[in-house]
Amino acid sequence: MPSACVTGGNGFLASALIRQLLEKGYAVNATVRDPGNEQKAGQLKQMQSLGTLTIFRADLEEEGSFDEAFNGCDYVFLVAAPVKIMSENPEEELIKPAIKGVLNMFKSCVKTKATLKRVILTSSAAAVSINQLEGVNLVMDEEAWSDLTFLTTTKPRTWGYAVSKVLAEKEAIKYAEENELSLVRVIPSLIVGPAVGSVLANSTQLSLCLLSGNEGMIRGFRQMQCLSGSISMVHVEDLCRAHIFVAEEKVAAGRYICSAVNTSLPELACFLRMRYPQRRLTTDCSDLPEKSKVILSSEKLIKAGFEFKYSKLEDIYDETIRSAEAVGFLTPTANGSTHVQIGE
Ligand SMILES: NC(=O)c1ccc[n+]([C@@H]2O[C@H](COP(=O)([O-])OP(=O)(O)OC[C@H]3O[C@@H](n4cnc5c(N)ncnc54)[C@H](OP(=O)(O)O)[C@@H]3O)[C@@H](O)[C@H]2O)c1
């Protein structure tokens, strides 16, 4: 039975990844900060019925706290990270803990080097596409890094998160090289789709803001297009499959962007209007550039043999809207039909 540890086990991505690993027959160790917190860890405990799942307490800020959970594992998925994107104190709440967290997790990886086949780090498109380039449809691949000078001098609203992801990734590369650990980094764009529990993840809520009408989220979505150059998304199920794919693929190395669709807010508003005509949009964002500046390329992942199941906007949104209706985040539409085929 292959074994894996997933850090941040209560989180949106980590809990979906744990479920997929259990379904594939892995023995899974999951780390959480507070196993006694039923509200957070309850859904994880329920997954123990799916297979061999052991829950450990670990905190990114505590050296040695991942030792027990990583011990003897074939694969370690480093998913936990500070994600308080709108932090008022990014240095203390995002950047320092992200770097320290990576270091602490890698120190625990080294202690179990004898069994460890690979470390898989979840980074972010925020570490790739934020720059001062101008243009339309600029293709960004794994060579691209967000511009730290631009971020730290102009300090746009979410600068700290992007900086934390760049620096954490670079720290991981350095530590893995120095200690001869096999490291692969997965770079997701906005992660959307159903959550394991009954609460829709923040990133999924963001993807639905044109339909929910949440003003704060619409502002955030607009900032995302302005800063990162596009609205790019990946379905959580595909992203979990990609994490397992790059773990198991012997020749995998370096970074892998995992992003299924690239669009802009005006294009997205147009798509939503046509596909879900029963739903009202409060804005069409037509003041923003119609074409996205950036296209995040997942070509490396696809060339390695990975196939997206949710490769089009309609695949992603049909499923995401269904899950939002199921948990009461969106009200089902009167005629019960969630979409029409574009062109009907
Ligand atoms: N969601 C997206 O759209 C998106 C896009 C690109 C990349 N990512 C990356 O994907 C990963 C997972 O994100 P997510 O959306 O699943 O976020 P999430 O649901 O908020 O999960 C983050 C997890 O990290 C844990 N964590 C935070 N600080 C910690 C600490 N000091 N010690 C231990 N654990 C800590 C949290 O634990 P608690 O449960 O105890 O709070 C939580 O379980 C992150 O690395 C994020 O940067 C996310």
The ligand as an ORCA input file, in Angstrom:
! r2SCAN-3c Opt
* xyz 0 1
  N      -7.778     28.213     -3.357
  C      -7.129     28.705     -4.400
  O      -7.736     29.281     -5.325
  C      -5.633     28.520     -4.522
  C      -5.022     28.874     -5.726
  C      -3.669     28.660     -5.887
  C      -2.918     28.086     -4.873
  N      -3.527     27.747     -3.705
  C      -2.701     27.108     -2.663
  O      -3.287     25.852     -2.349
  C      -3.030     25.519     -0.992
  C      -4.332     25.180     -0.285
  O      -5.207     26.286     -0.354
  P      -6.768     26.155     -0.014
  O      -7.504     26.995     -0.969
  O      -7.132     24.731      0.148
  O      -6.793     26.945      1.376
  P      -7.470     26.579      2.767
  O      -8.730     25.842      2.578
  O      -7.531     27.848      3.549
  O      -6.383     25.625      3.410
  C      -5.171     26.099      3.916
  C      -4.713     25.138      4.979
  O      -3.445     25.565      5.475
  C      -3.463     25.394      6.877
  N      -2.564     26.304      7.570
  C      -2.496     27.648      7.498
  N      -1.568     28.106      8.359
  C      -1.063     27.022      8.978
  C      -0.077     26.828      9.997
  N       0.566     27.852     10.576
  N       0.208     25.569     10.377
  C      -0.429     24.515      9.840
  N      -1.388     24.629      8.887
  C      -1.677     25.868      8.484
  C      -4.894     25.683      7.316
  O      -5.113     25.060      8.551
  P      -6.362     25.378      9.500
  O      -7.454     24.488      8.994
  O      -5.888     25.013     10.855
  O      -6.667     26.836      9.354
  C      -5.686     25.073      6.168
  O      -5.999     23.724      6.426
  C      -2.296     26.721     -0.396
  O      -0.911     26.458     -0.450
  C      -2.653     27.861     -1.347
  O      -1.664     28.869     -1.359
  C      -4.869     27.951     -3.497
*
